[in-house]
Amino acid sequence: MNRFFNLVITLSLIAPVSIFFGYIIMDEGDQFTSEHYMVTALSAIPFIFAILIKFLMSGADKNNQ
């Protein structure tokens, strides 16, 4: 289960990073607008949820014996 969460976290981290660098490449280094910041921040929401679920499920794999 830990490997699955690491995969989900890695995949969900790709979106905000690629959007951030995509905007820089498309705008040829010009200044970001508020919409660029908003879209980059909103694309990080799956990453935040993946981290939260991993934290909440961290004790689920352990036996309580």
N, C-alpha and C positions, 0 to 999 in steps of 0.2 A: 504494500500500500504506500510505503514511503517513496518508492521509485515512481509510482504513478503520480503522486503529488509533485515530485520534483519535475516530472515531465510536463504536467499542467502549468506549473509556475514558469518553466522555461518557455513554453509556447505562449503563455499570456504576457510574458515580458517582451516578446518580439514585436507585438503590435505597437505599443507606445514608442519604442525605440525607432522602429522603421517609419512611423508617421512623423516623428520629430525630425529625423534626417531627411525624409522625403520632402518635407516642407522647406528645409534648408536648400536642398538641391533644386527644387522647382522654383523657388524664389531667388535663386542665385545669390544667397547670402543676405538678402534684404531683411529689414526688421520684421519681426513677427507682429501680427495683429492679434487682437483679443480672441478672434475666432480660431486662430492657430493654437493658441494656448488652451482654449476650451476643448478642442478636439483631441489634442494630445493628452490632456488630463482625463477626459472621458474614456479614452482608449485604455487608460491604466486601471479602470474599475475591475475588469476581470482578474488582473493581477492581485488587486487588493482582496477580492473575494477568495481567490485561490490560497493566499496566505492565511486568511481568516479561517477557512475550512480546515487547512492543514493544522493550524493551532488548536482548533476545537476538536479535531479527530486525533490529536497526538497521543492520547491515552487509550484510544479504542483498541489498539492492537495488543496491548499488554494484558496478561492474565492476572487476575486479582486473587492469587492463591497464597 
